[in-house]
Amino acid sequence: MKKPVSKTYVLSKGLDQFFADFYKAYALTARYFKEAFKPPFHFREIINQSFDIGLKSLSLITVTGFIIGVVFTKQSRPSLEDFGATS
């Protein structure tokens, strides 16, 4: 029968996990910058993807902007009436 292996921590369970996650984030960032600036550069593909992403998100941005405008108008109207603004 195997004996259960007890896990030992360098600092504590929470701190060890924090530093492990921090290292993973650092490694991802370092790998990104290493790969981002390594030739060959495909500028045409970057332009095509940026256009595609922008075109597909245009409707969402429009609806979100409209809703934010309505909320802003409804919230600022009482304050502006104090200064003499009318509809």
Residue frames as a rotation matrix with the C-alpha (Angstrom) as fourth column:
MET 1
0.587 0.810 0.000 0.00
0.810 -0.587 0.000 0.00
0.000 0.000 -1.000 0.00
LYS 2
-0.229 -0.681 0.696 1.37
0.647 -0.641 -0.414 3.43
0.727 0.355 0.587 -0.99
LYS 3
-0.219 0.039 -0.975 1.89
0.860 -0.464 -0.212 6.10
-0.461 -0.885 0.068 1.56
PRO 4
0.776 0.519 0.357 0.27
0.627 -0.694 -0.353 9.46
0.065 0.498 -0.865 0.67
VAL 5
-0.330 -0.916 0.230 2.84
0.899 -0.379 -0.221 12.01
0.290 0.134 0.948 -0.41
SER 6
0.473 0.455 -0.754 2.57
0.692 -0.722 -0.002 15.26
-0.545 -0.521 -0.657 1.49
LYS 7
0.420 -0.249 0.873 3.10
0.681 -0.550 -0.484 18.39
0.600 0.797 -0.061 -0.55
THR 8
0.035 -0.469 -0.883 5.64
0.829 -0.479 0.287 20.82
-0.558 -0.742 0.372 0.85
TYR 9
0.806 0.298 0.512 5.49
0.528 -0.753 -0.393 24.48
0.268 0.587 -0.764 -0.04
VAL 10
-0.259 -0.935 0.241 8.34
0.727 -0.353 -0.589 26.96
0.636 0.022 0.771 -0.27
LEU 11
-0.859 0.031 0.511 6.40
-0.269 -0.876 -0.400 29.85
0.435 -0.481 0.761 1.26
SER 12
-0.485 0.789 0.377 2.75
-0.268 0.276 -0.923 28.86
-0.832 -0.549 0.078 1.55
LYS 13
-0.289 0.423 0.859 0.17
0.764 0.643 -0.060 27.29
-0.577 0.639 -0.509 -0.75
GLY 14
0.731 0.674 -0.107 -1.31
0.508 -0.641 -0.575 30.65
-0.457 0.366 -0.811 -1.76
LEU 15
0.463 -0.633 -0.620 2.00
-0.525 -0.759 0.383 32.43
-0.714 0.149 -0.684 -2.33
ASP 16
-0.551 -0.658 0.513 3.49
0.010 0.610 0.793 29.50
-0.834 0.442 -0.329 -4.23
GLN 17
0.032 0.658 0.752 0.44
0.897 0.314 -0.313 29.47
-0.442 0.684 -0.580 -6.51
PHE 18
0.822 0.250 -0.512 0.64
0.098 -0.947 -0.306 33.26
-0.561 0.201 -0.803 -6.96
PHE 19
0.025 -0.908 -0.419 4.28
-0.607 -0.347 0.715 33.13
-0.794 0.236 -0.560 -8.04
ALA 20
-0.553 -0.147 0.820 3.62
0.417 0.804 0.425 30.15
-0.722 0.577 -0.383 -10.32
ASP 21
0.459 0.799 0.390 0.79
0.804 -0.186 -0.565 32.06
-0.379 0.572 -0.727 -12.03
PHE 22
0.690 -0.281 -0.667 2.95
-0.269 -0.955 0.125 35.18
-0.672 0.093 -0.735 -12.23
TYR 23
-0.426 -0.897 0.119 5.69
-0.270 0.251 0.929 33.20
-0.863 0.364 -0.349 -13.95
LYS 24
-0.245 0.412 0.878 3.19
0.802 0.595 -0.055 31.75
-0.545 0.690 -0.476 -16.44
ALA 25
0.817 0.562 -0.130 1.98
0.424 -0.739 -0.524 35.26
-0.390 0.373 -0.842 -17.31
TYR 26
0.318 -0.800 -0.509 5.59
-0.521 -0.596 0.611 36.46
-0.792 0.071 -0.606 -17.66
ALA 27
-0.548 -0.549 0.631 6.48
0.153 0.676 0.721 33.50
-0.822 0.492 -0.286 -19.90
LEU 28
0.226 0.722 0.654 3.45
0.883 0.132 -0.451 34.17
-0.412 0.679 -0.608 -22.12
THR 29
0.883 0.090 -0.460 4.33
-0.012 -0.977 -0.215 37.86
-0.469 0.195 -0.861 -22.43
ALA 30
-0.050 -0.984 -0.173 7.98
-0.485 -0.127 0.865 37.11
-0.873 0.127 -0.471 -23.19
ARG 31
-0.464 -0.078 0.882 7.01
0.547 0.758 0.355 34.54
-0.696 0.648 -0.309 -25.82
TYR 32
0.628 0.757 0.182 4.57
0.649 -0.381 -0.659 37.00
-0.429 0.532 -0.730 -27.41
PHE 33
0.740 -0.358 -0.570 7.19
-0.411 -0.911 0.039 39.73
-0.533 0.206 -0.821 -27.82
LYS 34
-0.349 -0.881 0.320 9.78
-0.243 0.415 0.877 37.23
-0.905 0.228 -0.359 -29.02
GLU 35
-0.339 0.292 0.894 7.43
0.772 0.630 0.088 35.94
-0.538 0.720 -0.439 -31.73
ALA 36
0.666 0.717 -0.207 5.86
0.493 -0.631 -0.599 39.31
-0.560 0.297 -0.773 -32.60
PHE 37
0.648 -0.474 -0.597 9.13
-0.569 -0.821 0.034 40.88
-0.506 0.317 -0.802 -33.74
LYS 38
-0.317 -0.735 0.600 10.60
-0.044 0.643 0.765 37.86
-0.948 0.215 -0.236 -35.49
PRO 39
-0.251 0.212 -0.944 10.58
-0.933 -0.313 0.177 38.00
-0.258 0.926 0.277 -39.32
PRO 40
-0.827 0.064 0.559 8.90
0.444 -0.536 0.718 37.32
0.346 0.842 0.414 -41.68
PHE 41
-0.671 0.628 -0.394 6.26
-0.049 -0.569 -0.821 40.01
-0.740 -0.532 0.412 -41.19
HIS 42
-0.630 0.555 0.543 2.94
0.770 0.354 0.531 39.52
0.103 0.753 -0.650 -42.97
PHE 43
-0.891 0.225 -0.394 1.59
-0.064 -0.921 -0.383 43.07
-0.449 -0.316 0.836 -43.15
ARG 44
-0.655 0.682 -0.324 -1.09
-0.520 -0.096 0.849 42.21
0.548 0.725 0.417 -45.71
GLU 45
-0.305 0.527 -0.793 -2.51
0.509 0.794 0.332 39.54
0.805 -0.302 -0.511 -43.38
ILE 46
-0.721 0.016 -0.693 -2.49
0.640 -0.367 -0.675 41.97
-0.265 -0.930 0.254 -40.44
ILE 47
-0.862 0.421 -0.282 -4.46
-0.478 -0.859 0.180 44.51
-0.167 0.290 0.942 -42.50
ASN 48
-0.469 0.713 -0.521 -6.94
-0.265 0.449 0.853 41.86
0.843 0.538 -0.021 -43.67
GLN 49
-0.365 0.319 -0.875 -7.55
0.781 0.616 -0.101 40.57
0.506 -0.720 -0.474 -40.15
SER 50
-0.846 0.043 -0.532 -7.89
0.322 -0.753 -0.574 44.07
-0.425 -0.656 0.623 -38.70
PHE 51
-0.755 0.604 -0.256 -10.45
-0.622 -0.535 0.572 44.96
0.208 0.591 0.779 -41.37
ASP 52
-0.355 0.625 -0.696 -12.37
0.088 0.763 0.640 41.72
0.931 0.166 -0.326 -40.80
ILE 53
-0.527 0.118 -0.842 -12.46
0.843 0.197 -0.500 42.18
0.106 -0.973 -0.203 -37.01
GLY 54
-0.904 0.152 -0.400 -13.50
-0.032 -0.956 -0.291 45.82
-0.427 -0.250 0.869 -37.35
LEU 55
-0.657 0.681 -0.323 -16.25
-0.555 -0.148 0.819 45.04
0.510 0.717 0.475 -39.85
LYS 56
-0.292 0.547 -0.785 -17.69
0.398 0.816 0.420 42.23
0.870 -0.189 -0.456 -37.74
SER 57
-0.471 0.071 -0.879 -17.72
0.878 -0.063 -0.475 44.30
-0.089 -0.995 -0.033 -34.55
LEU 58
-0.933 0.078 0.350 -19.23
0.034 -0.953 0.301 47.45
0.357 0.293 0.887 -36.10
SER 59
-0.028 1.000 0.009 -22.83
-0.004 -0.009 1.000 46.47
1.000 0.028 0.004 -35.31
LEU 60
0.266 0.079 -0.961 -21.99
0.888 0.368 0.276 45.65
0.375 -0.927 0.028 -31.68
ILE 61
-0.723 -0.600 -0.343 -20.15
0.681 -0.702 -0.208 48.95
-0.116 -0.384 0.916 -31.25
THR 62
-0.731 0.513 0.451 -23.07
-0.094 -0.730 0.677 50.86
0.676 0.452 0.582 -32.80
VAL 63
0.293 0.891 -0.346 -25.69
0.274 0.269 0.923 49.26
0.916 -0.366 -0.165 -30.52
THR 64
0.056 -0.361 -0.931 -23.50
0.994 0.112 0.016 49.71
0.099 -0.926 0.365 -27.44
GLY 65
-0.901 -0.427 0.075 -22.86
0.425 -0.904 -0.034 53.37
0.082 0.002 0.997 -28.27
PHE 66
-0.367 0.853 0.371 -26.58
-0.109 -0.436 0.893 54.00
0.924 0.287 0.253 -28.77
ILE 67
0.455 0.554 -0.697 -27.48
0.581 0.409 0.704 52.40
0.675 -0.725 -0.136 -25.43
ILE 68
-0.322 -0.645 -0.693 -24.76
0.942 -0.290 -0.168 54.33
-0.093 -0.707 0.701 -23.60
GLY 69
-0.895 0.019 0.446 -26.05
0.135 -0.941 0.311 57.55
0.425 0.338 0.840 -25.18
VAL 70
0.079 0.996 0.044 -29.60
0.056 -0.048 0.997 56.85
0.995 -0.077 -0.060 -24.02
VAL 71
0.399 0.014 -0.917 -28.46
0.868 0.316 0.383 56.08
0.295 -0.949 0.113 -20.47
PHE 72
-0.662 -0.710 -0.242 -26.24
0.748 -0.644 -0.157 59.16
-0.045 -0.285 0.957 -20.37
THR 73
-0.660 0.488 0.572 -29.10
-0.033 -0.779 0.627 61.34
0.751 0.395 0.530 -21.60
LYS 74
0.389 0.872 -0.296 -31.56
0.261 0.204 0.943 59.97
0.883 -0.445 -0.149 -19.03
GLN 75
0.258 -0.342 -0.904 -29.09
0.964 0.158 0.215 60.44
0.069 -0.926 0.370 -16.18
SER 76
-0.743 -0.655 -0.136 -27.90
0.662 -0.749 -0.010 63.93
-0.096 -0.097 0.991 -17.10
ARG 77
-0.274 0.695 0.665 -31.29
0.472 -0.505 0.723 65.46
0.838 0.511 -0.190 -17.91
PRO 78
0.680 0.581 -0.448 -32.33
0.677 -0.262 0.688 66.24
0.282 -0.770 -0.572 -14.30
SER 79
0.007 -0.755 -0.655 -28.99
0.793 -0.395 0.464 67.91
-0.610 -0.523 0.596 -13.61
LEU 80
-0.811 -0.338 0.478 -29.18
0.579 -0.585 0.568 70.00
0.088 0.737 0.670 -16.77
GLU 81
0.148 0.934 0.324 -32.74
0.680 -0.334 0.653 71.13
0.718 0.124 -0.685 -15.96
ASP 82
0.439 -0.064 -0.896 -31.32
0.817 -0.387 0.428 72.82
-0.374 -0.920 -0.118 -12.85
PHE 83
-0.546 -0.730 -0.410 -29.31
0.423 -0.664 0.617 75.05
-0.723 0.164 0.671 -15.20
GLY 84
-0.069 0.651 -0.756 -32.30
-0.458 -0.694 -0.556 75.90
-0.886 0.308 0.347 -17.40
ALA 85
-0.928 -0.251 -0.275 -31.99
-0.358 0.405 0.841 73.28
-0.100 0.879 -0.465 -20.15
THR 86
0.072 0.986 0.152 -35.24
-0.672 0.161 -0.723 72.25
-0.737 -0.050 0.674 -21.82
SER 87
-0.239 -0.103 0.966 -36.13
0.407 0.892 0.196 69.32
-0.881 0.440 -0.171 -24.06
